[in-house]
């Protein structure tokens, strides 16, 4: 766990899901911008992996909406 003091439990990083679950032709959700594999694996990710996933999803979203 990065940035967490020893003995302190970090809260789970929340899912970016906004309940608009529709995959486009590239298997990317049009609501949260995670791909199908990332959605499936989310519950097995540790917090560092979840933060990385959210960063990738944000990068995908910025391609669609460059004003973010």
Phi and psi restraints in degrees (value plus and minus 20) as a CYANA .aco file:
   2 UNK   PHI     -99.0   -59.0
   2 UNK   PSI     116.2   156.2
   3 UNK   PHI      54.7    94.7
   3 UNK   PSI      -8.0    32.0
   4 UNK   PHI    -129.5   -89.5
   4 UNK   PSI     114.3   154.3
   5 UNK   PHI     -88.0   -48.0
   5 UNK   PSI     125.5   165.5
   6 UNK   PHI     -76.2   -36.2
   6 UNK   PSI     118.1   158.1
   7 UNK   PHI      65.3   105.3
   7 UNK   PSI     -25.9    14.1
   8 UNK   PHI    -124.2   -84.2
   8 UNK   PSI     107.2   147.2
   9 UNK   PHI    -107.2   -67.2
   9 UNK   PSI     107.2   147.2
  10 UNK   PHI    -103.8   -63.8
  10 UNK   PSI     117.8   157.8
  11 UNK   PHI     -89.0   -49.0
  11 UNK   PSI     127.8   167.8
  12 UNK   PHI     -82.7   -42.7
  12 UNK   PSI     119.6   159.6
  13 UNK   PHI     -86.9   -46.9
  13 UNK   PSI     108.1   148.1
  14 UNK   PHI     -89.9   -49.9
  14 UNK   PSI     132.7   172.7
  15 UNK   PHI     -87.2   -47.2
  15 UNK   PSI     122.7   162.7
  16 UNK   PHI    -101.7   -61.7
  16 UNK   PSI     -16.4    23.6
  17 UNK   PHI     -78.4   -38.4
  17 UNK   PSI     112.5   152.5
  18 UNK   PHI    -136.4   -96.4
  18 UNK   PSI      -1.3    38.7
  19 UNK   PHI      41.8    81.8
  19 UNK   PSI      14.3    54.3
  20 UNK   PHI    -140.4  -100.4
  20 UNK   PSI      54.1    94.1
  21 UNK   PHI    -112.5   -72.5
  21 UNK   PSI      66.6   106.6
  22 UNK   PHI    -155.3  -115.3
  22 UNK   PSI     101.9   141.9
  23 UNK   PHI    -109.6   -69.6
  23 UNK   PSI     115.4   155.4
  24 UNK   PHI    -104.2   -64.2
  24 UNK   PSI    -191.9  -151.9
  25 UNK   PHI     -84.1   -44.1
  25 UNK   PSI     -41.1    -1.1
  26 UNK   PHI    -114.6   -74.6
  26 UNK   PSI      -8.4    31.6
  27 UNK   PHI      41.9    81.9
  27 UNK   PSI      16.3    56.3
  28 UNK   PHI    -133.2   -93.2
  28 UNK   PSI     112.4   152.4
  29 UNK   PHI     -87.7   -47.7
  29 UNK   PSI     111.8   151.8
  30 UNK   PHI     -98.3   -58.3
  30 UNK   PSI     -26.8    13.2
  31 UNK   PHI    -114.2   -74.2
  31 UNK   PSI     -72.7   -32.7
  32 UNK   PHI    -128.8   -88.8
  32 UNK   PSI     -29.4    10.6
  33 UNK   PHI      47.6    87.6
  33 UNK   PSI      -2.1    37.9
  34 UNK   PHI    -105.9   -65.9
  34 UNK   PSI     132.5   172.5
  35 UNK   PHI    -104.8   -64.8
  35 UNK   PSI     151.2   191.2
  36 UNK   PHI     -78.7   -38.7
  36 UNK   PSI     -61.0   -21.0
  37 UNK   PHI     -83.6   -43.6
  37 UNK   PSI     -62.5   -22.5
  38 UNK   PHI     -84.1   -44.1
  38 UNK   PSI     -58.6   -18.6
  39 UNK   PHI     -83.9   -43.9
  39 UNK   PSI     -66.3   -26.3
  40 UNK   PHI     -82.9   -42.9
  40 UNK   PSI     -60.7   -20.7
  41 UNK   PHI    -107.2   -67.2
  41 UNK   PSI     -27.4    12.6
  42 UNK   PHI     -67.8   -27.8
  42 UNK   PSI     -67.8   -27.8
  43 UNK   PHI     -87.8   -47.8
  43 UNK   PSI     -39.7     0.3
  44 UNK   PHI    -111.7   -71.7
  44 UNK   PSI     -30.0    10.0
  45 UNK   PHI     -92.9   -52.9
  45 UNK   PSI     123.5   163.5
  46 UNK   PHI    -102.6   -62.6
  46 UNK   PSI     156.2   196.2
  47 UNK   PHI     -82.5   -42.5
  47 UNK   PSI     -56.8   -16.8
  48 UNK   PHI     -84.0   -44.0
  48 UNK   PSI     -61.7   -21.7
  49 UNK   PHI     -86.3   -46.3
  49 UNK   PSI     -56.7   -16.7
  50 UNK   PHI     -86.2   -46.2
  50 UNK   PSI     -61.6   -21.6
  51 UNK   PHI     -83.8   -43.8
  51 UNK   PSI     -60.3   -20.3
  52 UNK   PHI     -84.8   -44.8
  52 UNK   PSI     -61.5   -21.5
  53 UNK   PHI     -81.3   -41.3
  53 UNK   PSI     -65.4   -25.4
  54 UNK   PHI     -83.9   -43.9
  54 UNK   PSI     -55.7   -15.7
  55 UNK   PHI     -86.0   -46.0
  55 UNK   PSI     -61.8   -21.8
  56 UNK   PHI     -83.7   -43.7
  56 UNK   PSI     -61.4   -21.4
  57 UNK   PHI     -83.7   -43.7
  57 UNK   PSI     -61.3   -21.3
  58 UNK   PHI     -83.4   -43.4
  58 UNK   PSI     -59.9   -19.9
  59 UNK   PHI     -82.0   -42.0
  59 UNK   PSI     -60.3   -20.3
  60 UNK   PHI     -85.1   -45.1
  60 UNK   PSI     -60.7   -20.7
  61 UNK   PHI     -85.4   -45.4
  61 UNK   PSI     -56.8   -16.8
  62 UNK   PHI     -85.4   -45.4
  62 UNK   PSI     -46.6    -6.6
  63 UNK   PHI     -85.6   -45.6
  63 UNK   PSI     -59.0   -19.0
  64 UNK   PHI     -98.3   -58.3
  64 UNK   PSI     -58.4   -18.4
  65 UNK   PHI    -150.2  -110.2
  65 UNK   PSI      68.6   108.6
  66 UNK   PHI     -88.2   -48.2
  66 UNK   PSI     -25.0    15.0
  67 UNK   PHI    -106.0   -66.0
  67 UNK   PSI     -20.1    19.9
